[in-house]
Structure formats: structure tokens, C-alpha cells
């Protein structure tokens, strides 16, 4: 029997956590996969206010600063930035990935339990291939990294590298950039927190190598880690995309539609790193290879823990990557990943859902693929799919999407998710593209080709019958060939007009199509009529409508306002007490104006989550992911949430159907011209202009007030945006209160 009492207490706890996680994980159903969420009790890193974290660090006496003021300034900056990442909507704790990473680290540090005790490990749901450490001892690992790795050994080297950064106190360099992390997108947040000098990167590699070797891992796996990093911008696998992938019994896309050259993979080890914080891959790889020869007795382990667990967790991260691609607006990457995962899980319910929402998202961003070309290099096999959809016209793309979503709905009859994606897609089909069913043919591509061929043959027979004796043998042969070619040829590039031949004959679809068109026409007429009324008439009509709502419809009145932001900046900075006071006034103004028009607002902020539960944290994170998805779409159209079902669970529990994201940005940077002022004081005639015109105008122009709001109906993904910008006024409540009165009045149409 194993003598458990001989195992260090800390390691025993880690093993128990790991085993518990493994047992629950082994029950996972990949066909019905659901996004990773935080589990268990909220760790202190998430539940402790920044002020308390600063006080705790000051009391620890571990800091070496000249003055207490310097220490406080440093700690305030790092903890505020770290909190912005922890509460970005992407970080999770207590999940299977975090637990597994913690166990790999526990093995690496089994001879240094005190160091292990200083560290905490959390997962970031991001397709960035990354891991990074922070000075407070938090090490983050992205799902994108796990998705790309080939073995536990590769993860062990990456973790050893990050632990080395923490040990050698390299991590303070991540805060050199003065831009607040909370003001940029998740992708940039992660990059900003993982920047070190080239020297420190190479030093961390050497320290990591020592720990890696001591554990008995394989040197071959070690060098493979650098391949993972070099090719990390590509999908997690590289398989030929079949040109008949979209073909069904009813839709046929000719292979020549995919006649595009596959863009070659251009990754280089020895790229120019002059302006990069990291040394290039070749320099890191060469330095490690040189040191490898200095170690003897290399092990051959690729895994120290259960290899099946690693591959199962990698599958989790690969499935998660599809969701993250949709959030980031990388739809081609999402579709290619779906294709890759269908090889392993054919007919997967989850993959069908991801396929439906990806095509719906493509439609809602008007089939524009800017996100894909900006956020990752389109190279390799996925470039075939990218080029096909990039060059397809709107009618073709919209038709392919209609075909796919219609078939998925038929495959899963009665399922709410597929019903709602179908209705939303059909709404866009009618509303945005004004599609007419008469544009389509009532037969398939193959039938059209056969009909054309039959017609050509009939023409030839008639000509041969009537003109058999005319001309020579050779002239008759040539005439026959020409007739067949001209009659049988039909435009194969017009494949889309045949792609929904059965759908346009489906009486249920025809009824839905007509109903949707009539509804859209009615809404346009209602909005026009409403706008023609006076404000008093509008308010009277609105109050009558609110009073008539049934109990079920009353959820419309309840609004969840998620993290309302008021951002203040000026040339001389803004005091913290001013920011706190402005936030308090801002939130009060929001609530007051909403209540005046019959709404029942509830505000959810990071501060309220600090005092909440893990369920509250998951809900808050899900809403933030939704706004990230909306921002990535960036087209003003509706945005159906990738976490549609999860959001509905949260909102139904609250009895609401409306979520409001809103913010105010105010900046004051007057641009005085000192020469003009000095000159004006010398030249008497200009004095009135300087003091009564120039200075007031400069002050006014230095002020910039922008107000932005987006109301989302969680039941159907419809949104309403309202923005006012470049207003040359201050952020005083009297300047933005009218905006919110107008906004809450306007959303009565929503």
C-alpha cells in the first residue's frame, strides 16, 4: 500500500484535486459540448478588491522600493491591470484545464513546494497560443496553447519557462506600457501582459531547460515546442479541404469554383526580431539546442500524467476554439475548425450548432471577412475556403447559408436553438438582401445540366432529320458538334440559383418567408408612424403599451445594465475621487432616466461580482464575451450570441430579456497656442479676440464627449445602437442626461 503520509501535504492536495477533476471530466459528452465555465469557490485573486491586494503586498515586506509611495504606485498599476484581465470575460478558474495545468506544475515543482504554494494557475479562453506569468504569482495558460500542443512534455517546458520568469522577477516588465489594459480588446490584453526583453526570454529558456530535464521529459518533445510556437498562427491541424464539402443531394458547387491557389505557409524561424520584445524562434531554438548537449541521461517521457487526459483536454480546447473564432469575427477559421473536428466527431450536435451560428454570424456581418484577414494569416489549406467565400457574391453566400441552416433545422426538428437560428437567418435573408424566391430555379443543378443536354440532343436530332442530305459529311459533323456545345452549355457559375430548389417548394418555408416579409414591412411602417408623432403623443402611446403587457411580456420592462463605463481623461490627469464620484452619478442618472419611462433597471458591475458567487462571475463573463462578439462584428446589424442558450438561462432566471451596454468617454486636451497668446498681449487690438474668442473656443474644442449605448434583446439577438460623439461639452450630468432620456425613449420602438 502506498504510504500517503510520506507525500508532502501540498502535493497530496494537488493530486486529490486532479483526480477529482479527472473523474468528473471523463463523463464529458463531446457531441453535446458546452463552453468552459469557472467552478468551485471564487479564489481570492477574484474576490479581493484591488485596495486590499495592495495593502496585503505592502504588509508582506517583499518589495524593494525606495519609498512606500513608489511601491504603492507600482502595486496599484499591476493589480488594476491584472484585475482587468481577471474580469475580462475570458479567464476561468476551477475548470478542468486550470486543474490539469496546476498538476503538471505540481510535478515540475515537487522538490520546491514553497515555490508552488506561491503560484496560482488560471485558464484564458483565447485562441492566442500563449502562456504568461505575473509578479503576484498568477500564471495564465490559453486554451489556444493547449489546442496546438502535441504532448504534456511541451506544456511542461512552457510552464517551466513561465515559472522561471516569476522566480527571477522578470514579470515587472509586463507593466511598462502605460496604456490601460481594460481599454483594449482581449487579444491585445493578453499580448500586453506577456512581454519581456530578449535577454530575459533566453534566460527563462535556460532555467526551464534545467527543470524540464530533471523531470525526465524527452528532448525531442522539447524542440517540438518551438515548432508549435512558430506555426501557432495556423489552425490546429492542416488537412486538405475537400472541394465537394458543401455538396448535398440538392446543392452542388462545381469544383472549378474552388480553383484557387492554396496560399503557401510562410513561417520562418529566423525572422527579423529587431522591433520585437521576444527573440525570434531560431535564436531561442539554437540556444536551447546548444544547452541540450550539455545535459546527459535524457529521459524519453512525453507524458508523466495520463496521456488520455491530455488528449481529451486538447479536444476540449479545440472545440472551444470554434466558439472563440466566432467571438473574434474569424468565421473562416471557425468553419475550417468545424471541418477538422467533424473528422473526429461526425454528426456532432455541438458542431452542427457551431456551423449554424457561424453561418448566421457571417450573414449578420454581411459576409465580410475583414476579421479573418486582420486577426490571423490566411495560409495553408484553410486559404482555399477563405478564397472561395471571399470571392463569392452576396447572393451566392446567402444562399449557401440558407441551404445549410435549413438542413440543420431539418436534422434537429423541434430544437429551439436551430429554430431560432433559422428564423434569424430567414429574417436577414428577407430584410438585408431583399431576396426574391423567383430568383431561384425549381430544379437542382444536376437536373438543369441534364435538361440542357437533352435539349441539345433534341436540337441535333431535328437538324439531322431535316438537313440530312445537305452539305458534306464533315460539315454535318461540325454542325452537330457546334449545336451540342452551344445548346448544352449552361452557366455553371450560377450554381446558387439551383441550391434551394426543394426549399422554395416547401409550403412551410414559403409561409415563413411571406410572414417575415410582411412583419418587416409592418415594422418599417410602425416606426415611420411613431416618428411622425409628437413627443407627448409618443410617451402616451408608450405608457399605454407598457400597461397592456402580459406577465410573460413584462420581462421587456426589466433591463440589465452590464458594466456601464464613464471614462475621463485630461492633460493633467483625473483624480481617483473624481472618477468614483462620476461613476456614482452616472449610474444614478441611468437608473433614474430608465425608471421615468417605465423600465426596471438593474446594474451589474465588476464591484458587485466581487461580492458574488461563481455563478455570478460566469454570468458576468458571458455577457462580456457577447459584447466582444458584437464589437468584432462591427457592422451595426443584429448579432446572435454564440452563448445564446447560456445567456437565456441567465436572463430567464432574472426574468429579463433586455441587456444594455453603455459608456461615456470624455477627454479634455485644449490646444493653446502660446505664441498667439503672447502676441495678443503685446498687440492691443487683438486682446479682445484672444480673451473673448480664441481662449474660450480653444477650451471648447479641447472638450470631447462621446456617448454610446447598445440595447440587446436576448431572445432574438436584435440590437439597437445609439451614439452621439464629438460633442464639445464637459461630462457634467446635465450634458449627458438628455442623451439617456432620448435613448430610453427611442428603444420603445425596439
C-alpha positions, -999 to +999 in steps of 0.1 A: +000+000+000+013+035-009+024+054+022+003+086+016+017+102+048+051+104+032+038+125+003+041+163+011+008+176+021+007+202-007+013+176-034-014+153-019-039+181-021-030+187-057-033+150-066-067+148-050-078+179-069-065+164-101-082+130-096-115+146-087-113+167-118-103+137-140-132+116-127-158+143-135-141+151-168-142+116-180-180+119-181-179+147-207-200+142-238-182+159-267-212+157-290-230+180-266-200+201-256-207+233-237-183+261-232-158+260-202-170+278-171-155+285-137-162+260-110-159+259-072-154+288-048-142+321-061-104+324-054-091+354-035-075+367-067-110+373-080-129+382-048-104+406-032-106+443-040-075+460-055-071+482-025-069+451-002-044+434-025-022+464-024-024+465+014-016+428+016+015+432-006+028+462+014+024+442+046+044+413+032+076+434+031+087+415+000+090+447-021+123+466-026+113+502-035+130+534-023+098+547-009+064+535+002+049+558-024+068+541-052+057+507-040+020+518-038+022+533-073+037+501-088+012+478-069-018+499-080-008+497-116-001+460-117-032+450-097-055+472-117-042+458-149-043+422-136-079+428-124-088+440-159-076+406-173-092+385-145-125+403-152-122+405-190-148+377-195-121+353-208-105+340-176-118+309-158-108+291-126-115+257-111-121+242-145-105+210-159-078+229-179-067+250-149-066+219-127-046+199-152-021+227-157-018+230-119-010+193-117+017+195-144+032+224-125+030+205-092+051+177-107+076+202-120+079+217-085+077+186-064+111+194-049+101+230-043+067+230-026+072+266-012+075+280-047+045+260-059+025+275-030+032+310-042+017+302-077-019+301-090-029+288-124-059+300-144-071+294-180-077+322-205-103+313-232-084+327-262-071+313-294-038+331-288-011+304-284+003+318-252+011+314-215+024+342-192+033+348-156+027+379-134+045+393-105+017+384-080+023+348-089-006+341-113+003+321-144-022+321-172-024+295-200-046+300-230-069+273-245-052+282-278-019+269-265-034+236-253-052+232-287-018+234-305+004+212-283+013+176-291+022+164-256+023+171-219+061+175-221+056+205-244+033+221-218+058+213-191+085+232-209+062+262-214+052+262-177+088+259-167+096+289-188+069+310-171+078+298-136+114+309-144+101+344-153+084+345-119+114+332-100+138+357-115+113+386-110+112+393-148+074+399-146+075+436-137+084+444-173+049+435-184+036+467-169+060+492-187+033+501-213+013+529-199-020+522-217-047+507-195-053+471-204-091+474-198-094+498-227-083+474-254-096+441-268-090+407-252-064+398-278-043+428-270-048+424-233-031+390-234-002+403-256+004+433-234+008+411-203+034+388-218+062+410-230+098+406-217+132+416-231+151+392-254+177+386-227+151+376-201+134+353-226+166+334-233+174+333-196+140+318-188+145+292-215+178+281-199+162+278-164+132+260-179+155+235-196+171+225-164+138+218-147+124+200-178+155+177-180+153+169-143+117+156-148+129+131-174+110+145-203+121+139-239+145+163-256+127+157-289+094+170-274+113+200-261+125+211-296+090+204-309+077+231-286+094+257-308+076+243-339+043+248-321+052+284-314+064+290-350+032+277-366+008+288-340-009+313-363-022+284-384-052+262-375-045+234-350-043+209-379-036+211-416-058+188-437-069+192-473-103+209-476-124+189-500-139+208-529-172+189-526-176+197-488-207+218-493-224+194-518-257+177-508-285+159-527-299+194-535-269+218-536-240+213-560-210+236-562-187+228-592-151+221-583-140+249-606-155+273-580-125+263-558-099+268-584-077+290-563-041+285-555-035+275-519-015+302-502+019+288-491+028+287-454+054+315-449+065+309-413+102+315-408+124+307-378+149+334-384+125+364-388+136+400-381+131+405-344+147+439-342+115+456-331+101+426-312+103+421-274+109+384-280+140+369-297+130+350-329+124+313-328+157+304-344+177+322-317+157+306-289+159+271-306+197+274-313+204+285-277+184+256-263+199+231-287+234+242-276+225+236-240+208+203-246+241+187-255+255+198-221+229+175-203+233+138-200+209+110-191+180+124-210+146+108-203+122+098-230+089+107-214+062+126-234+038+121-206+041+118-168+003+120-162-024+102-181-019+107-218-056+101-225-065+130-202-041+153-222-057+145-255-092+148-241-084+183-227-068+192-260-101+182-277-120+205-253-097+234-263-101+227-300-139+226-297-136+258-276-116+274-304-146+274-327-166+295-302-137+319-298-132+323-335-169+334-339-165+359-310-133+373-326-150+375-361-128+349-376-155+329-394-134+311-420-112+298-392-143+287-374-156+268-404-123+252-411-120+241-375-155+226-377-144+207-408-114+194-389-134+183-358-161+166-379-134+141-389-133+130-353-169+137-343-191+132-374-227+142-368-218+161-336-247+181-322-223+207-309-205+211-343-239+214-360-247+243-336-214+260-343-219+256-380-254+271-378-243+301-357-212+307-378-232+310-410-257+332-392-229+354-380-214+355-415-248+368-427-251+393-399-217+408-408-228+409-444-204+381-454-174+405-450-143+386-440-122+415-427-119+399-393-102+369-407-076+388-427-068+411-398-066+387-369-046+358-384-027+350-416-048+331-441-023+304-453-023+267-460-053+246-466-078+270-450-069+296-476-089+276-502-121+280-481-112+317-475-108+325-511-140+307-521-161+327-497-142+359-502-149+358-539-184+346-537-210+373-542-236+381-515-264+362-533-243+330-535-230+332-499-265+340-485-280+310-505-253+286-493-260+297-457-298+293-462-292+258-475-270+248-446-292+263-418-324+249-434-308+214-435-296+216-399-330+226-387-345+196-406-318+174-390-328+185-355-366+190-357-382+209-328-348+220-313-352+256-301-316+266-310-319+256-346-354+271-349-342+304-337-311+304-359-333+295-388-357+324-381-329+349-376-312+338-408-345+340-427-351+374-413-318+386-426-324+368-459-356+389-463-346+421-447-310+427-456-308+411-491-344+416-502-342+381-518-370+371-542-379+335-545-384+339-582-346+343-585-343+305-579-350+276-602-373+247-590-348+220-600-313+210-590-280+218-607-278+182-620-313+184-634-306+217-651-274+202-667-294+172-678-322+193-692-297+214-712-281+183-726-315+168-735-324+200-752-292+200-772-297+164-783-333+171-794-320+200-815-293+178-831-319+151-840-342+177-856-313+191-876-301+157-887-337+147-897-344+179-917-309+185-932-295+151-935-287+154-972-274+190-970-236+196-971-208+172-968-202+146-942-177+168-925-199+199-925-227+178-909-203+165-882-190+201-874-226+214-873-236+186-849-207+193-825-214+231-825-251+226-818-244+203-788-218+226-774-239+258-777-272+242-765-259+220-737-236+246-722-253+264-693-236+288-669-221+265-642-211+295-622-248+302-615-249+272-591-266+292-564-299+296-583-304+258-581-292+253-544-326+256-527-349+241-553-367+220-528-369+248-502-387+272-525-413+245-530-417+238-492-451+253-483-439+258-447-409+278-459-430+299-483-454+307-454-424+317-431-409+338-459-441+357-466-448+362-429-413+375-423-416+399-452-449+412-440-436+416-405-406+436-417-428+458-438-451+463-409-423+473-385-410+498-410-445+514-413-449+514-375-415+531-369-424+557-396-457+564-379-442+565-344-416+590-355-443+612-370-459+617-336-451+644-312-431+636-281-462+638-259-481+615-282-452+591-282-450+590-244-487+585-241-486+556-266-457+541-248-473+542-214-504+526-229-483+498-244-464+491-211-496+489-192-510+464-217-481+439-214-489+405-201-470+389-172-448+370-197-442+401-218-434+422-188-398+410-189-394+436-216-395+463-189-366+448-170-332+459-182-299+445-171-272+472-175-238+455-177-207+474-166-217+509-176-184+529-181-176+565-178-141+572-189-125+606-180-091+618-193-074+651-194-040+667-200-033+670-162-048+636-153-080+629-133-081+623-096-094+589-084-121+606-062-134+624-094-137+591-112-155+574-083-179+604-080-185+605-117-193+567-117-218+571-089-236+600-106-235+582-139-252+551-126-278+570-107-286+590-139-290+558-159-314+543-133-334+575-129-340+580-167-349+544-172-374+544-144-391+575-157-401+557-188-414+526-171-383+504-172-370+484-143-332+487-145-306+465-126-269+474-128-242+447-129-206+458-124-173+442-115-176+456-080-209+437-075-194+405-088-165+408-062-191+401-036-209+375-056-206+338-064-190+317-091-224+316-109-225+354-108-189+355-122-198+331-151-229+352-159-209+384-160-181+368-181-207+355-206-222+390-211-187+405-217-180+378-243-212+388-260-202+425-263-168+413-276-186+394-303-207+424-312-176+446-313-159+421-336-189+421-360-187+459-360-214+463-387-244+477-369-265+446-377-280+422-352-257+398-335-269+364-324-249+354-293-225+324-296-236+317-260-273+321-269-286+292-247-264+301-217-274+337-218-311+327-220-306+306-189-291+336-170-317+361-182-347+338-176-335+333-141-336+371-137-369+375-155-354+398-181-350+399-218-330+431-224-293+438-218-278+473-221-242+480-227-234+517-225-205+540-219-194+577-219-159+588-230-148+623-221-114+639-228-101+674-223-070+684-241-071+721-250-045+731-277-034+766-267-010+784-289+013+803-266+027+824-294-008+837-302-014+845-266+019+863-261+015+882-294-021+891-284-010+907-251+016+928-270-007+939-298-035+957-281-061+954-309-060+916-307-066+915-269-104+913-272-101+884-297-076+865-276-096+866-243-131+866-256-129+844-287-096+824-290-093+811-255-130+802-250-131+785-284-099+766-277-113+754-243-145+743-260-127+725-288-105+707-263-136+690-249-148+658-265-178+640-252-190+607-267-219+587-256-227+552-268-254+527-260-265+493-273-296+475-262-299+438-269-329+416-269-315+383-257-344+363-271-337+371-308-303+388-309-318+421-322-300+452-311-304+489-311-274+512-311-274+549-304-243+571-305-235+608-301-199+619-305-176+648-309-197+669-286-177+699-273-191+698-238-179+685-204-190+652-188-214+671-164-246+652-158-267+680-174-248+673-207-254+636-209-287+631-191-307+643-222-289+617-242-302+589-220-337+604-219-337+603-257-322+568-257-347+552-234-374+569-253-361+556-286-358+520-275-396+519-270-396+511-307-371+483-301 
